[in-house]
Amino acid sequence: MTHRAHITPPRVRNAIVTGAVLTAGALVLASCASPGASANGASGSPSIVATTTQVGDFTRELVSDTADVTQLINPGQSAHGFDPSAAQLVALAEADALVVNGAGLESWLDDAVAASGFDGVLIDASTGIERFGTDDHADEAHSDEAHGDEAHADEHAEHSSDEHDDHDDHAGHDHGDGNPHIWTDPHLAEQMVENIGAGLATVPGLETDTIAANEAAYLDELAAIDEWIHENVERVPAEQRLLVTNHDAFTYFLEAYDITFVGSVIPSFDDNAEPSAADIDELVAKIRATGVQAVFSEASISAKAAETIARDADVKVYAGDDALYGDSLGPDGSDGATYLGSQEHNVRLILESWGVEPSPLPALLQG
């Protein structure tokens, strides 16, 4: 298994963060801690901060109980436009490592790093992953492309053999162009996990043997869910694999499994955007013209606009407990509490909308 070098940012301090702010943040942290904004490292274990629910889940899978992990973004909360609290800045200031999605998702991250004075190891999970934008994806004829297991394996080998020697010169996280929702493809999630594992192996105090063993086991599970999704999606004729979602968060998922993206309620991969009346009318027309049977809301976004469009187009809307997990995983006890659970949940519902009963999960994923 090939690992890529981690990215270490310059040591930065920001004059706007005064001792009073940090003291206030520490008091907040001590008096009203929450899963997304709690101080870690009290046990003497290395302290790791992860930004999103997905990279938080990946990190916990790798470190198990050998490190304290603080997740900044709570379940059901969007990463777009996130604003960390003073308490979270304190946790970041004290962290030994920071794990980020990268790919331009955390537009607020550079300011948070500067404001906190974080000077630990920065691990960018998107390193080496080729991205493409919404327009590129929409213009592709997905039904004419092959996205089978062999193509997936070839792509994985290409990524794994590509070493990026310019990491040491990279300051901060990636602001490049392209849709940042890279985790929606489990194959790319494998690469994210490899990147995180490589970075964690450089953090003093972490048990590298434990990380390596956990990584190998988790990569097997990701490969199993990927194979299960391929097996089930390929039972549906390519021309019938149509999807309408709340916003354009599933670009890489659609590409991986040869699914045609008819459109999204919010015509952007930023869920802070708002659809216009013309956007809504255009999507309703596309739904009627293509024969799409359902509109999928997302767990971290209001379902109102999706419900309106589904009603106007006279199709089913998936919302509430049946919403997809896109920008965020779900709370403990929900189907989407983990990355693997979110993928199973999403695929089961999409298959249902196509009239297909999914096959049983692989034994490796049954527990």
C-alpha positions in Angstrom: 0.0 0.0 0.0 1.4 3.3 -1.1 1.2 6.3 1.3 1.7 9.9 0.3 3.6 12.5 2.3 1.6 14.6 4.7 1.3 18.4 4.2 2.9 20.6 6.9 1.8 24.2 6.9 4.0 27.1 8.0 3.7 28.1 11.6 1.2 30.9 11.7 0.0 33.3 14.4 -2.6 35.9 14.0 -2.5 39.1 16.0 -6.3 39.4 16.2 -6.5 36.4 18.5 -5.8 37.9 21.9 -5.2 36.1 25.2 -8.7 37.2 26.3 -10.4 35.4 23.4 -8.4 32.2 24.0 -9.1 32.4 27.7 -12.8 32.8 27.1 -12.8 30.0 24.6 -11.1 27.7 27.2 -13.8 28.6 29.8 -16.5 27.7 27.3 -14.7 24.5 26.4 -14.5 23.5 30.1 -18.0 24.4 31.0 -20.1 23.3 28.1 -18.3 20.8 26.0 -19.9 19.1 23.0 -18.8 16.4 20.6 -18.0 19.0 18.0 -16.2 21.4 20.2 -14.5 19.6 23.0 -10.9 19.8 24.2 -8.9 16.7 23.8 -5.6 15.4 25.0 -6.5 15.4 28.6 -5.7 11.7 28.7 -2.2 12.3 27.5 -2.9 10.8 24.1 -2.1 12.8 21.0 -4.9 15.3 20.1 -6.3 15.3 16.6 -8.8 17.7 15.2 -10.9 16.7 12.1 -13.0 19.2 10.2 -15.9 17.3 8.6 -18.0 14.3 9.7 -16.5 12.1 7.0 -12.9 12.7 7.7 -13.7 12.6 11.4 -15.1 9.1 10.9 -12.1 8.0 8.8 -9.7 9.3 11.5 -11.5 7.5 14.3 -11.4 4.3 12.3 -7.7 4.6 12.0 -6.7 5.7 15.5 -9.4 3.7 17.4 -8.7 4.5 21.1 -5.1 5.5 20.7 -5.8 9.3 20.3 -8.3 11.9 21.2 -10.3 13.2 18.2 -12.2 16.4 18.1 -14.6 16.9 15.2 -15.4 20.5 14.3 -18.5 20.0 12.2 -21.4 18.2 13.9 -23.7 15.6 12.3 -26.3 17.2 10.1 -24.2 20.4 9.8 -22.9 21.6 6.4 -19.2 22.3 5.9 -20.1 25.2 3.5 -19.9 28.5 5.4 -19.0 26.9 8.7 -17.8 29.3 11.4 -15.7 27.7 14.3 -16.4 28.8 17.8 -13.9 30.2 20.2 -13.8 26.9 22.0 -13.1 25.1 18.8 -10.3 27.4 18.0 -8.8 26.5 21.4 -9.1 22.8 20.6 -7.3 23.5 17.3 -4.6 25.5 18.9 -3.8 22.6 21.2 -4.0 19.9 18.5 -1.1 17.8 17.4 -2.7 17.2 14.0 -5.5 18.6 11.9 -7.2 16.4 9.3 -9.1 18.2 6.5 -11.2 17.1 3.6 -9.4 19.6 1.4 -10.4 20.0 -2.3 -11.5 23.5 -1.5 -14.4 22.4 0.7 -13.4 24.2 3.9 -13.2 27.8 2.6 -13.1 29.0 6.3 -10.1 26.8 7.2 -7.1 29.2 6.5 -8.7 31.9 8.8 -9.3 29.3 11.5 -5.7 28.0 11.4 -4.3 31.5 11.5 -6.7 32.6 14.3 -5.9 29.6 16.5 -2.2 29.6 15.9 -2.3 25.8 15.1 1.2 24.6 14.3 0.8 20.8 14.2 0.7 18.4 11.3 -1.9 19.3 8.6 -3.2 16.2 6.8 -5.1 16.9 3.6 -7.3 13.9 2.7 -7.7 15.1 -0.9 -4.1 14.9 -1.9 -3.6 13.3 -5.3 -7.3 13.1 -6.1 -8.2 14.4 -9.5 -11.2 16.7 -9.3 -13.7 17.9 -11.9 -16.4 20.6 -11.7 -20.1 20.5 -12.0 -20.1 21.7 -15.6 -17.7 19.0 -16.6 -19.8 16.4 -15.0 -23.1 17.6 -16.4 -21.7 17.6 -20.0 -20.4 14.0 -19.9 -22.5 11.2 -21.4 -22.2 8.9 -18.5 -24.3 6.1 -20.1 -21.6 5.8 -22.8 -18.7 5.3 -20.4 -17.5 2.1 -18.6 -17.1 2.4 -14.9 -16.6 -1.2 -14.0 -14.3 -2.7 -11.4 -11.5 -3.1 -13.8 -11.5 0.6 -14.7 -11.7 1.4 -11.0 -8.7 -0.8 -10.2 -6.7 0.9 -13.0 -7.5 4.3 -11.7 -6.5 3.2 -8.1 -3.2 1.9 -9.3 -2.5 5.2 -11.2 -3.3 7.3 -8.1 -1.3 5.0 -5.8 1.9 5.2 -7.9 1.8 8.9 -8.3 4.0 10.6 -5.7 3.6 14.3 -5.3 7.0 15.8 -4.4 5.8 19.4 -4.0 3.9 18.7 -0.7 6.6 20.3 1.4 6.2 23.6 -0.5 2.4 23.6 -0.1 1.1 26.1 2.4 -2.4 25.6 3.7 -5.1 23.5 2.1 -6.1 23.1 -1.5 -8.2 25.9 -3.0 -8.2 24.5 -6.5 -11.2 24.3 -8.8 -13.6 21.3 -8.9 -16.4 19.8 -6.9 -15.1 19.1 -3.3 -17.5 16.2 -2.4 -14.8 13.6 -3.2 -15.9 11.2 -0.4 -19.1 10.3 -2.2 -17.2 7.7 -4.3 -16.0 5.0 -1.9 -13.0 4.3 -4.2 -11.9 7.9 -3.6 -12.7 7.5 0.1 -10.1 4.7 0.1 -7.5 7.2 -1.2 -8.6 9.7 1.4 -8.1 7.1 4.1 -4.6 6.3 2.8 -3.7 9.9 2.8 -4.9 10.3 6.4 -3.1 7.1 7.5 0.2 8.4 5.9 -0.2 11.7 7.8 -1.1 10.2 11.1 2.0 8.0 10.9 4.1 11.1 11.3 2.3 12.4 14.4 4.5 11.9 17.5 2.9 9.6 20.1 0.6 7.7 17.7 0.9 3.9 17.4 1.8 3.4 13.8 1.3 -0.4 13.9 -2.2 0.1 15.2 -2.9 2.7 12.4 -1.6 0.4 9.7 -3.6 -2.6 10.9 -6.8 -0.5 11.2 -6.2 1.1 7.8 -5.8 -2.3 6.1 -9.0 -3.6 7.7 -11.0 -0.4 6.9 -9.8 -0.3 3.3 -11.1 -3.9 2.9 -14.5 -2.7 4.1 -14.5 0.3 1.7 -13.7 -2.0 -1.2 -16.5 -4.3 -0.1 -19.1 -1.5 -0.1 -17.8 -0.3 -3.5 -18.2 -3.8 -4.9 -21.7 -4.1 -3.4 -22.8 -0.8 -4.9 -21.4 -1.8 -8.4 -23.2 -5.2 -8.2 -26.6 -3.6 -7.4 -26.4 -0.5 -9.6 -25.4 -2.6 -12.6 -28.6 -4.5 -12.4 -30.4 -1.4 -13.6 -30.1 -0.5 -17.3 -27.8 2.5 -17.7 -30.5 4.6 -19.3 -32.7 4.1 -16.3 -30.1 5.2 -13.7 -31.4 8.7 -13.2 -31.0 10.9 -10.1 -32.3 14.3 -8.8 -30.8 15.5 -5.5 -31.1 18.5 -3.3 -27.7 19.9 -4.5 -24.8 18.8 -6.6 -23.0 16.9 -3.9 -22.9 13.5 -5.6 -20.7 14.2 -8.7 -18.1 11.6 -7.9 -20.7 9.0 -6.8 -22.5 9.4 -10.1 -19.3 9.2 -12.1 -18.2 6.0 -10.3 -21.4 4.1 -10.9 -22.5 5.4 -14.3 -25.6 7.3 -13.1 -27.1 10.2 -15.0 -27.5 13.4 -13.1 -30.7 15.0 -14.2 -30.4 18.0 -12.0 -30.4 19.4 -8.4 -32.9 21.5 -6.5 -30.0 23.9 -5.7 -28.0 24.4 -8.9 -24.6 24.4 -7.2 -22.3 22.2 -5.2 -22.5 24.9 -2.5 -25.6 24.2 -0.4 -25.8 27.9 0.6 -27.0 28.8 -2.9 -30.7 29.3 -3.6 -32.7 28.1 -6.6 -34.5 30.8 -8.6 -38.1 30.3 -9.9 -36.6 29.7 -13.4 -34.3 27.0 -11.9 -37.2 25.3 -10.3 -39.3 25.4 -13.5 -36.4 24.0 -15.5 -35.9 21.1 -13.1 -39.6 20.2 -13.1 -39.5 20.1 -16.9 -36.4 17.9 -16.9 -38.0 15.5 -14.4 -41.1 15.2 -16.6 -39.1 14.8 -19.8 -36.7 12.1 -18.5 -39.2 10.1 -16.5 -37.4 10.5 -13.2 -39.5 8.9 -10.4 -38.2 10.7 -7.3 -36.5 13.8 -5.9 -34.0 13.2 -3.1 -33.6 15.7 -0.3 -30.5 15.6 1.9 -30.2 15.3 5.6 -28.3 18.5 6.1 -30.6 20.7 3.9 -34.2 21.8 4.3 -36.5 19.6 2.3 -39.0 22.3 1.4 -37.8 23.2 -2.1 -37.4 19.5 -2.9 -40.9 18.8 -1.7 -42.3 21.6 -3.9 -40.5 20.4 -7.0 -41.6 16.8 -6.4 -45.2 17.9 -5.9 -45.1 20.0 -9.1 -43.5 17.2 -11.1 -45.9 14.6 -9.5 -43.1 12.3 -8.3 -42.0 10.9 -4.9 -39.8 12.9 -2.6 -37.4 11.2 -0.2 -37.0 13.4 2.9 -36.7 13.1 6.7 -35.3 9.7 7.6 -35.3 8.8 3.9 -33.1 11.8 2.9 -29.7 11.1 1.5 -26.5 11.7 3.5 -24.5 14.1 1.4 -22.5 17.0 3.0 -22.8 15.4 6.5 -23.1 12.1 8.2 -25.9 11.6 10.7 -26.1 11.5 14.4 -25.4 8.4 16.5 -28.1 5.8 16.1 -29.0 6.9 12.6 -28.4 5.0 9.4 -25.8 7.5 8.4 -23.8 7.6 11.7 -20.8 6.2 9.9 -19.5 6.6 6.3 -20.2 3.0 5.5 -23.7 3.2 7.0 -24.4 6.4 4.9 -23.4 4.7 1.7 -25.6 1.7 2.4 -28.5 3.9 3.3 -28.1 6.1 0.2 -27.8 3.2 -2.2 -30.7 1.3 -0.7 -33.0 4.3 -1.2 -31.8 5.1 -4.7 -32.3 1.5 -5.7 -35.8 1.6 -4.2 -36.6 4.6 -6.4 -35.6 2.5 -9.4 -37.7 -0.4 -8.3 -34.8 -2.7 -7.2 -34.4 -4.7 -4.1 -30.7 -4.6 -3.0 -28.7 -7.8 -2.5 -27.5 -8.6 1.0 -24.4 -6.8 2.2 -21.1 -8.7 2.0 -20.4 -10.7 5.1 -17.5 -8.4 5.9 -20.0 -5.5 6.4 -22.5 -7.4 8.4 -22.2 -7.0 12.1 
